């Protein structure tokens, strides 16, 4: 019965359920990116309001990634132990509560603490969403669908830019940023209501031995129905569960190459992606004398490019496969950063905007292709934990990149910092070389084949 259910799940044609679950998960992904980029849009307000130094501004970004590390690893494990559905609601509760409290932050220290707590909730999203979308979607559409869900990320910065432009212009400066965070909390409530209708992952239920509940979920998916009543499942049968430490040890012992690939890809994209978005408002735009009120326009236009990059990746993942798409975009992202360095030297805001948009297009495509790739290479009972560890290690790049780039730019100049930023992207490109020759191509393979047909213990 187990293999019959998996086969039915993998051979399905795309239907209403797949569309609705993709949108429901994508909206939450959009919220995560909204939360990240809203800070870049209003960093100048914090600087003036609390007299922040460049290092203190960088710490607002770095503390976010520390929270992501905690949330993705610890709560990622909980998604493997207690199921994807429960984590879907817990993560939004954490995010919504603490982003609302951020709106009333009274000083710099309070802002740092609340950003950390908000990030813990968001970190769990990375693991739970990527695990769930891979497990729900039929093999034929998995790469494309996962990429499209990830591409909702680009809508977050676009929304953040529009909200910031409106609020900063319509409200007093000391109130505009507070309302912006309140807006994020409101949208998270809407997302939680939508997410209630996502059932538990049938693959996770099968792994727990609850074939009856899994069969009901698969039957509902086949009918294209989304309903909490239709998909309500029994409590999974009691099963001896691995501890947090045992899950981690199993991944390190049995899947070291896969864990290394996920960690290196995520480290590279986190250092590169967040590095460029942190570096732009603190160093590049002041260098070319762009007014703070125009900063949101840069994010708005660049993320339209990012949206296009994600769409291109969604197409290529199922056409030329993961092994070619991932290193292609990581290398192009490195080139885009070098282009930004050359544009900054001209002190022409038009060229900087063009270069930033090009860099964002390839940067967005890079991390989307990476998440699709390492979300499908871990077995079901370890998938969320494996993704969580990869993201946790990757966020180290997000923590150190803004701080390192700030130190380099201060001592050696903006161009030197951007060259280092370009090198961060090349880490991901080089990480794919061993996988290209020894790893498993995910295009056209079921999740179970990704584990059972591996050539070596990678």
C-alpha positions as CSV (number, residue, x, y, z in Angstrom):
1,X,0.0,0.0,0.0
2,X,2.9,2.4,0.8
3,X,4.4,2.2,-2.7
4,X,0.9,2.4,-4.3
5,X,0.2,5.7,-2.4
6,X,3.6,7.1,-3.4
7,X,3.1,6.1,-7.0
8,X,-0.3,7.7,-7.1
9,X,1.1,10.9,-5.6
10,X,4.0,11.1,-8.0
11,X,2.0,10.3,-11.2
12,X,-0.8,12.8,-10.6
13,X,-1.6,15.5,-13.1
14,X,-1.5,19.1,-11.9
15,X,-4.8,20.1,-10.3
16,X,-6.5,22.7,-8.1
17,X,-5.0,21.3,-4.9
18,X,-1.4,21.8,-6.2
19,X,-2.2,25.4,-7.2
20,X,-3.7,26.3,-3.9
21,X,-1.0,24.7,-1.7
22,X,1.7,26.4,-3.8
23,X,0.0,29.8,-3.4
24,X,-0.6,29.2,0.3
25,X,3.1,28.4,0.9
26,X,4.3,31.1,-1.5
27,X,2.4,33.8,0.4
28,X,4.3,33.0,3.6
29,X,7.6,33.0,1.7
30,X,6.7,36.5,0.4
31,X,6.1,37.6,4.0
32,X,9.6,36.3,5.0
33,X,11.2,38.4,2.3
34,X,9.0,41.4,3.1
35,X,10.4,41.2,6.7
36,X,14.0,41.0,5.5
37,X,13.9,43.8,3.0
38,X,11.7,46.3,4.9
39,X,14.8,46.8,7.1
40,X,16.9,47.9,4.2
41,X,14.3,50.3,3.1
42,X,14.1,52.1,6.5
43,X,17.7,51.7,7.7
44,X,18.2,55.4,7.2
45,X,15.4,56.2,9.5
46,X,16.9,54.1,12.3
47,X,20.3,55.7,11.6
48,X,18.9,59.2,12.2
49,X,16.5,58.3,15.0
50,X,19.0,56.5,17.2
51,X,22.3,57.8,15.8
52,X,23.5,54.4,14.6
53,X,27.0,53.7,13.3
54,X,27.6,51.6,10.2
55,X,28.6,48.7,12.4
56,X,25.4,49.0,14.4
57,X,23.3,49.1,11.2
58,X,25.1,45.9,10.1
59,X,24.2,44.2,13.4
60,X,20.5,44.7,12.7
61,X,20.9,42.5,9.7
62,X,23.3,40.0,11.3
63,X,21.1,39.3,14.3
64,X,18.3,38.4,11.9
65,X,20.5,35.5,10.5
66,X,21.4,34.3,14.0
67,X,17.6,33.9,14.6
68,X,17.2,32.1,11.3
69,X,20.0,29.7,12.3
70,X,18.2,28.8,15.5
71,X,14.8,28.5,14.0
72,X,15.8,26.5,10.9
73,X,17.8,23.9,12.8
74,X,15.8,23.4,16.0
75,X,12.3,23.9,14.6
76,X,13.3,22.1,11.4
77,X,13.9,19.0,13.5
78,X,10.4,19.4,15.1
79,X,8.9,19.4,11.6
80,X,10.4,15.9,11.1
81,X,9.2,14.8,14.5
82,X,5.7,16.3,14.8
83,X,4.8,16.9,11.1
84,X,4.8,19.8,8.6
85,X,1.3,21.0,9.3
86,X,1.9,21.9,13.0
87,X,5.0,23.8,12.2
88,X,3.2,25.8,9.5
89,X,1.0,27.3,12.1
90,X,3.6,27.7,14.9
91,X,6.0,29.5,12.6
92,X,3.4,32.1,11.5
93,X,2.3,32.6,15.2
94,X,5.9,33.3,16.1
95,X,6.5,35.6,13.2
96,X,3.2,37.5,13.5
97,X,3.6,38.1,17.2
98,X,7.1,39.4,17.2
99,X,6.9,41.4,14.1
100,X,3.9,43.2,15.6
101,X,5.9,43.8,18.8
102,X,8.8,45.2,16.6
103,X,6.4,48.0,15.6
104,X,6.6,49.3,19.2
105,X,10.4,48.9,19.6
106,X,11.5,51.7,21.9
107,X,15.3,51.7,21.3
108,X,18.1,50.0,19.3
109,X,18.6,47.1,21.8
110,X,14.8,46.3,21.9
111,X,14.8,46.2,18.1
112,X,17.7,43.7,18.0
113,X,16.0,41.4,20.5
114,X,12.6,41.5,18.7
115,X,14.3,41.0,15.3
116,X,16.0,37.9,16.7
117,X,12.8,36.4,18.0
118,X,10.9,37.2,14.8
119,X,13.7,35.5,12.8
120,X,13.4,32.3,14.8
121,X,9.9,31.9,13.5
122,X,11.0,32.7,10.0
123,X,13.8,30.2,10.2
124,X,11.4,27.3,10.7
125,X,9.6,28.4,7.5
126,X,12.7,27.6,5.5
127,X,12.7,24.0,6.6
128,X,9.0,23.3,6.7
129,X,8.0,25.0,3.4
130,X,10.8,23.4,1.4
131,X,10.1,20.0,2.8
132,X,6.4,20.2,2.3
133,X,6.3,21.5,-1.3
134,X,8.8,18.8,-2.4
135,X,6.6,16.1,-0.8
136,X,3.2,17.3,-2.2
137,X,4.1,17.9,-5.8
138,X,4.2,15.2,-8.5
139,X,7.7,14.3,-9.9
140,X,7.1,15.9,-13.3
141,X,6.3,19.3,-11.8
142,X,8.4,19.3,-8.6
143,X,11.3,21.4,-9.6
144,X,9.2,24.0,-11.4
145,X,6.6,24.2,-8.6
146,X,9.2,24.5,-5.9
147,X,10.9,27.3,-7.9
148,X,7.6,29.2,-8.3
149,X,6.9,29.0,-4.6
150,X,10.4,30.3,-3.9
151,X,9.9,33.0,-6.4
152,X,7.2,34.5,-4.2
153,X,10.2,35.9,-2.4
154,X,10.6,38.5,-5.0
155,X,7.1,39.8,-4.4
156,X,8.1,40.6,-0.8
157,X,10.7,43.2,-1.6
158,X,8.4,44.7,-4.2
159,X,5.6,44.9,-1.6
160,X,8.1,46.3,1.0
161,X,9.2,49.0,-1.4
162,X,5.6,50.0,-2.2
163,X,4.6,50.0,1.5
164,X,7.7,52.0,2.5
165,X,7.2,54.6,-0.3
166,X,3.6,55.1,0.7
167,X,4.1,55.1,4.5
168,X,7.2,57.2,4.6
169,X,5.6,59.8,2.4
170,X,2.2,59.8,4.0
171,X,3.1,59.5,7.7
172,X,5.6,61.2,10.0
173,X,9.0,59.5,9.9
174,X,8.8,58.2,13.4
175,X,5.5,56.4,12.7
176,X,5.8,55.2,9.2
177,X,8.2,52.3,9.9
178,X,6.1,51.2,12.9
179,X,3.0,50.9,10.7
180,X,5.1,49.0,8.1
181,X,5.9,46.3,10.6
182,X,2.2,46.2,11.7
183,X,1.2,45.7,8.1
184,X,3.5,42.6,8.0
185,X,1.8,41.2,11.1
186,X,-1.6,41.7,9.5
187,X,-0.7,39.9,6.3
188,X,0.7,37.0,8.4
189,X,-2.7,36.6,10.0
190,X,-4.3,36.2,6.5
191,X,-1.6,33.7,5.6
192,X,-2.3,31.6,8.8
193,X,-6.0,31.5,7.9
194,X,-5.2,30.2,4.4
195,X,-2.6,27.7,5.7
196,X,-5.1,26.0,7.9
197,X,-6.4,24.2,4.8
198,X,-3.1,22.6,3.9
199,X,-3.1,18.9,5.0
200,X,-0.3,17.0,6.6
201,X,2.3,15.7,4.2
202,X,1.2,12.2,3.0
203,X,4.9,11.2,2.8
204,X,5.4,12.2,6.4
205,X,2.3,10.2,7.4
206,X,3.6,7.2,5.5
207,X,6.9,7.5,7.3
208,X,5.1,7.5,10.6
209,X,3.2,4.3,9.6
210,X,-0.2,6.0,9.4
211,X,-1.1,4.6,6.0
212,X,-4.8,5.1,6.6
213,X,-4.4,8.9,7.1
214,X,-2.0,9.1,4.2
215,X,-4.5,7.4,1.9
216,X,-7.2,9.9,2.8
217,X,-4.9,12.8,2.1
218,X,-3.8,11.3,-1.3
219,X,-7.4,10.7,-2.2
220,X,-8.3,14.3,-1.4
221,X,-5.3,15.5,-3.5
222,X,-6.5,13.4,-6.4
223,X,-9.9,15.0,-6.2
224,X,-8.3,18.5,-6.1
225,X,-10.0,19.3,-2.9
226,X,-8.6,21.6,-0.1
227,X,-10.6,21.2,3.1
228,X,-9.6,20.9,6.8
229,X,-12.4,18.4,7.3
230,X,-11.6,16.4,4.2
231,X,-8.0,16.1,5.1
232,X,-8.2,15.8,8.8
233,X,-6.0,12.8,9.8
234,X,-5.8,10.7,12.9
235,X,-2.9,11.1,15.3
236,X,0.0,9.2,13.7
237,X,0.6,5.8,15.2
238,X,3.2,5.7,18.0
239,X,6.6,5.2,16.6
240,X,10.0,5.3,18.1
241,X,11.3,8.7,17.2
242,X,14.9,9.8,16.8
243,X,16.2,12.5,19.0
244,X,17.5,15.8,17.8
245,X,21.1,14.6,18.2
246,X,20.4,11.2,16.5
247,X,18.8,12.9,13.5
248,X,21.9,15.1,13.1
249,X,24.3,12.2,13.6
250,X,22.4,10.2,10.9
251,X,22.7,13.0,8.4
252,X,26.4,13.5,9.1
253,X,27.2,9.7,9.0
254,X,25.0,8.5,6.1
255,X,24.6,11.7,4.0
256,X,27.8,13.8,4.5
257,X,28.1,14.8,0.9
258,X,24.5,15.9,0.6
259,X,24.7,17.8,3.9
260,X,27.9,19.5,2.7
261,X,26.3,20.5,-0.6
262,X,23.2,22.0,1.0
263,X,25.3,23.9,3.6
264,X,27.8,25.2,1.0
265,X,25.1,26.3,-1.4
266,X,23.2,28.1,1.3
267,X,26.3,29.7,2.8
268,X,27.3,31.0,-0.6
269,X,23.8,32.4,-1.4
270,X,23.3,33.9,2.1
271,X,26.6,35.6,2.1
272,X,26.1,36.8,-1.5
273,X,22.4,37.7,-1.5
274,X,22.2,39.4,1.9
275,X,25.6,40.9,1.5
276,X,24.6,42.8,-1.6
277,X,21.3,44.0,-0.1
278,X,23.0,45.1,3.1
279,X,25.9,46.7,1.3
280,X,23.8,48.7,-1.2
281,X,22.1,51.1,1.3
282,X,25.0,51.5,3.7
283,X,27.9,52.1,1.2
284,X,27.0,52.0,-2.5
285,X,24.0,54.5,-2.6
286,X,25.7,57.0,-0.2
287,X,28.8,56.7,-2.5
288,X,26.8,57.9,-5.5
289,X,24.8,60.3,-3.3
290,X,21.3,58.8,-3.7
291,X,18.8,60.2,-1.3
292,X,17.3,57.9,1.3
293,X,13.8,58.5,0.0
294,X,14.8,57.0,-3.4
295,X,16.3,53.8,-1.9
296,X,13.0,51.9,-2.2
297,X,12.9,52.5,-5.9
298,X,16.2,50.6,-6.3
299,X,14.7,47.6,-4.4
300,X,11.5,47.8,-6.4
301,X,13.1,47.7,-9.8
302,X,15.9,45.3,-8.9
303,X,13.4,42.7,-7.5
304,X,11.4,42.8,-10.7
305,X,14.6,41.6,-12.2
306,X,14.8,39.0,-9.4
307,X,11.3,37.8,-10.2
308,X,12.3,37.3,-13.9
309,X,15.4,35.4,-12.7
310,X,13.3,33.0,-10.7
311,X,10.9,32.4,-13.6
312,X,13.9,31.5,-15.9
313,X,15.2,29.1,-13.2
314,X,11.8,27.4,-12.9
315,X,12.0,26.7,-16.7
316,X,15.6,25.6,-16.7
317,X,15.4,23.2,-13.8
318,X,13.0,20.9,-15.7
319,X,14.7,21.5,-19.1
320,X,18.5,21.2,-18.5
321,X,18.3,19.9,-14.9
322,X,19.7,21.0,-11.5
323,X,23.3,20.1,-12.2
324,X,23.7,22.7,-14.9
325,X,21.2,25.4,-13.7
326,X,22.7,25.8,-10.2
327,X,26.4,26.5,-11.1
328,X,25.3,28.6,-14.2
329,X,23.4,31.0,-12.0
330,X,25.9,31.2,-9.2
331,X,28.6,32.1,-11.6
332,X,26.4,34.7,-13.3
333,X,25.6,36.2,-9.9
334,X,29.4,36.6,-9.2
335,X,29.7,38.4,-12.5
336,X,26.7,40.6,-11.7
337,X,28.4,41.8,-8.5
338,X,31.6,42.6,-10.4
339,X,29.4,44.6,-12.8
340,X,28.0,46.5,-9.8
341,X,31.6,47.3,-8.7
342,X,32.4,48.8,-12.1
343,X,29.1,50.8,-12.1
344,X,29.8,52.2,-8.7
345,X,33.1,53.7,-9.9
346,X,31.2,55.7,-12.5
347,X,29.1,57.4,-9.7
348,X,26.2,57.3,-12.1
349,X,23.0,56.1,-10.4
350,X,21.5,54.8,-13.7
351,X,24.4,52.4,-14.2
352,X,24.3,51.4,-10.6
353,X,20.6,50.6,-10.8
354,X,21.1,48.6,-14.0
355,X,24.0,46.6,-12.5
356,X,22.1,46.0,-9.2
357,X,19.1,44.7,-11.2
358,X,21.3,42.4,-13.2
359,X,23.0,41.1,-10.0
360,X,19.7,40.6,-8.3
361,X,18.3,38.7,-11.3
362,X,21.0,36.1,-11.1
363,X,21.3,36.1,-7.3
364,X,17.6,35.3,-7.0
365,X,17.8,32.6,-9.6
366,X,20.8,31.1,-7.7
367,X,19.3,30.6,-4.3
368,X,16.0,29.4,-5.8
369,X,17.8,26.7,-7.8
370,X,19.8,25.8,-4.7
371,X,16.8,25.3,-2.5
372,X,15.0,23.2,-5.1
373,X,18.2,21.1,-5.3
374,X,18.9,20.4,-1.7
375,X,15.3,20.1,-0.6
376,X,14.9,16.9,-2.5
377,X,18.2,15.1,-1.7
378,X,17.4,14.1,1.9
379,X,15.1,11.1,2.9
380,X,11.6,12.0,4.2
381,X,12.3,11.3,7.9
382,X,15.4,13.6,7.7
383,X,14.3,16.1,5.1
384,X,13.3,19.0,7.2
385,X,16.2,18.5,9.6
386,X,18.6,18.3,6.6
387,X,17.2,21.5,5.1
388,X,17.3,23.1,8.6
389,X,21.0,22.3,9.1
390,X,21.9,23.5,5.6
391,X,20.1,26.8,6.2
392,X,21.6,27.2,9.7
393,X,25.1,26.7,8.4
394,X,24.2,29.0,5.5
395,X,23.1,31.8,7.7
396,X,26.6,32.0,9.1
397,X,27.3,33.6,5.7
398,X,24.5,36.0,6.3
399,X,25.9,36.9,9.7
400,X,29.5,37.5,8.7
401,X,29.0,38.9,5.2
402,X,27.6,42.4,6.2
403,X,30.2,42.7,9.0
404,X,33.1,41.6,6.8
405,X,32.1,43.8,3.9
406,X,31.7,46.8,6.2
407,X,35.2,46.3,7.6
408,X,36.7,45.8,4.1
409,X,34.9,48.8,2.6
410,X,35.9,51.0,5.5
411,X,39.6,50.0,5.2
412,X,40.1,49.2,1.5
413,X,37.2,50.8,-0.3
414,X,33.9,49.8,-1.9
415,X,35.4,48.0,-4.9
416,X,37.5,45.7,-2.8
417,X,34.4,44.7,-0.7
418,X,32.4,44.0,-3.9
419,X,35.2,41.7,-5.2
420,X,35.0,39.7,-1.9
421,X,31.2,39.6,-2.3
422,X,31.6,38.2,-5.8
423,X,33.9,35.5,-4.4
424,X,31.2,34.4,-2.0
425,X,29.0,33.5,-5.0
426,X,31.7,31.3,-6.5
427,X,31.7,29.1,-3.4
428,X,28.3,27.7,-4.6
429,X,29.4,27.2,-8.1
430,X,32.5,25.2,-7.0
431,X,30.4,23.2,-4.6
432,X,28.3,21.8,-7.5
433,X,31.4,20.3,-9.3
434,X,31.6,17.1,-7.2
435,X,27.8,16.8,-7.3
436,X,27.8,17.1,-11.1
437,X,30.0,14.1,-11.4
438,X,28.9,11.9,-8.5
439,X,25.5,13.2,-7.4
440,X,22.0,12.4,-8.5
441,X,20.1,14.6,-11.0
442,X,16.7,15.4,-9.6
443,X,15.0,16.2,-12.9
444,X,12.5,13.4,-13.6
445,X,13.2,11.4,-10.5
446,X,10.9,10.7,-7.5
447,X,12.1,11.7,-4.1
448,X,12.5,8.0,-3.2
449,X,14.7,7.5,-6.3
450,X,16.9,10.4,-5.2
451,X,17.9,8.2,-2.2
452,X,17.8,4.7,-3.6
453,X,19.6,5.3,-6.9
454,X,22.5,7.3,-5.6
455,X,25.9,6.3,-7.2
456,X,27.9,6.8,-4.1
457,X,27.4,7.7,-0.4
458,X,27.1,11.4,-1.0
